[in-house]
Amino acid sequence: MGNNVDIQYELDLNDVVQYQSYFLTNYPAYKRLRLLLRIIIPIGIVALITTIISALLGGINNGIILFIGLLELFVVIYSIFFPKIIQMILMKSNNRIFSQKPNALIGKHQVSINADGFNDINETGQSTIRWNGISWLGCNDQYLFLQLTGSSFFILPKRAFSGEANFKKFVETVKSYYEKNKVKK
């Protein structure tokens, strides 16, 4: 890719949910939180309720064993469906947040990148971000995600490129610029 790369694309709410799901799954601080919410808290609740009921009833009997079994079944179901529950909550809150037009995220974007940073032109105006203004980046098979130092982020979809090879080349170019200019922590 040359010195300057230009792409055009349009984002919708599903793209935002994809970013949020990826971020919640892959951002280091949220990985620990997910473990806590998905596994440790439900197991702790089962243990606490079991202990309280056992203490109140003076030991374990068949009713308590059935109750513990039902609680454990709830924990398993909760753990399996937790990602879908989070995705539904995100979609509902995003509908409320992004229903106001215009906004800088949903809609058409024209992005150009070079060694200094990237420029985004959208319905609300223009933003120029230097590479050292990015705190984290992530990539999956459909998107490149750029997390800025605040709560802002950029989503660059693979569908904006003419093919897989062009998307991969773009991702490598962005990663290279990001790594060269990353702020040391």
N, C-alpha and C positions, 0 to 999 in steps of 0.2 A: 504494500500500500504506500502511496506517495506521502508527501508532507501533509496534505490536507485531505480528510475523508469526509464526505457529505452523505447523509442518509435522510430519508423522509419516511414517516410512519404515523400511525394513529393508535392511541391507547384507549382501552375501555376499562370498566370496573373489573372484569375478569383478570386483566393484566396486573392490576393493583393487588388483587387477592393472591395471584401467583407470586408476586414479590413478597407480600407479607408472610405467606406460608413458607417460602424459601428462607426468608430472614429469620422467622421464628424457629426454623429447623436447623439452620446452619450458623447463625451468629453465635459466637462462643458464650456470651452471657445468657442467651436464651436457651441454649442447649442444657445448661444446668437447671434453669427454671422449668423447662419441659420435663426433665427427669423428676423434679420435685412435684410438679402438678400431676403428672401422669402415673407415677409409680409410688413414690414415698408417701405422699399425703393420703391416698386411698388405703394403702396398707396400714398406715398409722391410725386412720379412722377405724378400720376393722379391729385392730388390736385394742384400741381404747374402748370401743363399744363392747367388745368381748370381755375385757377386764371388768368393766363397770357392771355388766349384766351378771357375770359370774360371781362378782362380789355381792351383789344385791340378792341373788338367789342362793347363795351359799354353796356354790360348786357348779360343775358342768352336768347338764342332763340332756336328754334327747332334743328338747325344744331349743336349747342353746346351740347344740351342734347343727340343727337345721338352720337356725338364724345365722350362724357363722358361715355355713355353706352358701346361703343366699347372699350374704355380704361379699363373700369372695367371688361369687358369680358376678355381682354388680361391679366389683373392681376390675375383673377381666373384661367385661363388656365396656366399661368406661375407658379402660386403657386402649381397647381396639378402636373405639369410635371417637376418641378424644380429638384426633386431627380433623375429622369431618365436623365435629361440633365447633371447633375453633374456626374453621373455614366458613361455616354458616354465620357465626357471630360476626366475623370480619366483613362478609358480604352485606349483612344487614347494616352494620355501622357505616360501611363505605357508601351504600346507597344514600344514607342521610347526609354524609359529609360531602360527597362529590356530586350531589344532585344540583347544586348551585352552579350556574354557568355565568361567565366562563371561569374555569380554573386552570391552573398551570400544568396539571397532570393529565387529565382526561382530554382526549382530542388529538388534533394534528400537531406533529412536531417536525421540525427541521433541525437536525443536529450536525454540527461539523466538529471534527477533532483535529488537533495538531499537537506538536511537542509541548506547547504552552498550556493546553487545557482543552476544554470543549465549550461549545456555544450551542444553546438551545433556543430556538424561536418557536413560540406557541401562541395561542389565542390571547394570552395575557401580556405578552411582551417577549423580552429577550433576557437570557441569563448567561453569564460567562463564568465558568468554574475552572480554576486552576487545578492541576492534578494533585497538588498537596492539600487541596480542600476536600479530598475524598478520604473518608475514614476506613472504608471497607468496600471490597467488591466481591461479588459472587457470580457464578455462572452455572447454568444447567443447559440441557440440550435445546431449550427454547428461548432463553433470555440471558442477557448480561445485566446485572444489577449493580448500581453504584450508590452507596450510602454516603451522603455528605456528612460533614462534622456535626451538623444539627440534626433535626428530625426530617430533613429533606432527602429525597432519593430520586434517582433516574432509572428508568426501565428502558432497555434497548432490546426490542424483540427480534428474534431470528427472521421472522417473516418480512422484515424490512430489507433483507438482502436477497440477491438473485440466486443464492445457493448456499449450501452447507459450507463449502470451501471459503466463500467470501465472508460468511459469518465468523468462522474460525479464525480467519486472518485478521478480521476486525478485533475480535476478542484478544488475540495475541498482541496486537498493536496497543490496545488500551491497557492491557496488563503490563506491557513494557513501559509505557509512559507512567503508569501508576507506580510501579516498582522503583523507577528512577527518581521519582519526586515524592515518594512516601515520607511522611513526617515520622521521624524516629520517636518511639515511645519509651 
